[in-house]
């Protein structure tokens, strides 16, 4: 997926956007809302980056900010080579 030690997430306000990795790789983002799991962001990976790896997801568990979202965080999920697990936080710059 490139150098993911730092990424820039851009959301378009209409359920889409993109993630750009530190080394400039770009991936489409789609927002999904599920009645069971809530809101998630799904990053679609291209086959030439990680063959057999379709997507990575960010389940949104906490949103900070009153009138304007300043950050959100939650858990990472997906199956890429190994099962992905962990936490994340995106902060508005």
Helices and strands as residue ranges (DSSP letters): E 7-11, E 16-21, E 26-34, E 38-44, E 55-64, E 71-79, E 83-91
